[in-house]
Every structure is written in C-alpha cells, then in structure tokens.
Amino acid sequence: MPTREQEIQRRAALSISRVTKAVFPGTVNHHNTLFGGTALAWMDEVSFIAATRFCRLPLVTVSTDRIDFNHPIPAGSIVELVGTVVKVGNTSLKVRVEVFVEKMYSEEREKAIEGVFSFVAIDEQKRPVPVLPL
C-alpha cells in the first residue's frame, strides 16, 4: 500500500491540467491586451479542474495567493494555462497556475502570469471533508 506522500505524488502527476486559449478581441482591454479579470477567471477554472482531478470531490475556491502579472498578453496570442497541485492538507489543497503566452506565428513562449489558488473539499452540507481517503 502506498504511503500518503506517494499517493499525493501519484495524484498530483495525474491531475496536471492544461487549457489553451486564443486571445480574441472580446477578451482584451483598451491597451489591446488580455483583461486581468478574464485571465483570473481562466486561472480559477484550470485550477478547479486540476484540484477536482486530484481528489474527485466537490470543492470550493477559498482564496488566491499572490498573483503575479509579469508580462502583458497581447490580442492575437495563444495562451496556455497549466494547473499543478503543489500542496495538500487534510481538507484543502493548493494549485499553482502558470500562464504562458505564445506569439501566434512564432515559437517564442514566455511565462506571463503565475498564481496559487486554494480549495477546500466539502460534503453535501458544505462542511469540509478530507481530500484523501484515510
């Protein structure tokens, strides 16, 4: 039988989630770059998917840690969001999301945004439950 740490590593590897988007005109601001709020919504979504794939339980987002917007993401770019479970508690877990930007017609790629989202697993009465079976 695997140890808790081995099970966490196994589930974390299986739960890595990637979402790719194109930055179209409806998602940009007056600077012709991706709206920060749109980026945050995309990040919350991919972090939720990774967290759910990790534990297969109902989850709620309880907080975000520091979100660093390192580079603007221009219209016409390709964006890849990568969610990875990085910490597991008893009833909670944290997912790091990295957002990479690629020029549409070039192989250039750089990390544009990074942040961490925290989730708590809940039961039908909205009470916290363990994210791993005992």
N, C-alpha and C positions, 0 to 999 in steps of 0.2 A: 504494500500500500504506500503511495507517495506521501511525503511529508507535506505539511501546509505550504511551505515555501516552494516545493516542487510543483504543487498544484497551481499556485499563484503564477509561477513562471509559465506553465503549460497554457493556462487560460489566457494570460496576457498575450502570449505569442499568437494564439488563435483569434484573439479579439481585435488585433490591429485593423483599423478601418480606414479606407481611403475613399475620398469623394473628389471627383474632378468636375470643375465648372468652367464655363466661359464667361468672361466679364462683358456683358452686353450693355447697350446704352441705358436700359431701365434700371441698372444696378449702380450707376455712378452718380457722383455729386457734381457741383458746379466747377470743380477742378478737373473733371473728366477722369476721376479715379474712383475706385470702389468705395461705396458708402461704408463707414466704420460699423454702423448698425447691421448692415447686410452681412459683413464679414463675421460679426459676432454671432448672428443667427446661424450662419453656416457652421461656425465652430461649435456652437452648442449642439447642433444636430449631429455632427460627426462624433462628438464626444459622447453623446447619448447612445449612439449606435454602438460604439466601442464598449461602453460600460454595460449595456444590455447584453451584448455578445459574451462579455466576461462572465456575468452571473445569471443571465436568463431570468431576471426578476423584475418586477415593477420598480422604477427608480424615479426620483425627483432630483432636479438640479438644486443644490443648496447654496452654492457660491462659486465665484470665479476668483482665482488668484490673479496676480498681476498679468495683464495683457499688454504685450509689447508690440506696437505698430512700428516696425523698423524701416519699412520701405513702402511708398505708395504703390498701389496696384492699378495700372492704367487700363482704361477701356481697351478691349481687343486682346486682352491677355488670357492665358489659360492659368487656372488656379487649381492646385491640388492641396487638399486638406488631409492630414494624416493624424488620426487619433490613436494614442497608445496609453494603456493603463500603466500608471507609474507608481501608485501606492494603494495598498489595500488595508483597510482597517477591519473592525468587526462588522459594522453595518454600513460602512462608507467606502468609497474608493475615489481616486483622483485620476483624471485623464488629461494628459498633455496633448494639445493640438498644435501642430506646426502647419503653417500655411505657406506654400511655395508658389512663386509666380514665375511663369514662363512666357517669353515673347512668343506670339503666335507663329512667326515664321523664322524662328531661330532656336537653337538648342540651349540658349542661356537660361539658367534657372537659379533663383536665389530665395532664401527664406525671407518672407516679408512680415509675417506675424507669428507670434507664439503666445500661448496662454494655457492655464490649467483650470479645469472645471471639476468641482466636487459634487458627488452624488451620494444619496442615501437610498438604500433598498427599503421598500415598505410593503406591508401586508394590506389586506382588504380594508382594515380600519385605519389605514395611513400611519401605522406605527412602525418604527424601524425594525428590521429583521436582519439576521446575519447574511452577508453576501456569499459566504461559502458554507456548504453543509458541514456539520461537525464531524 
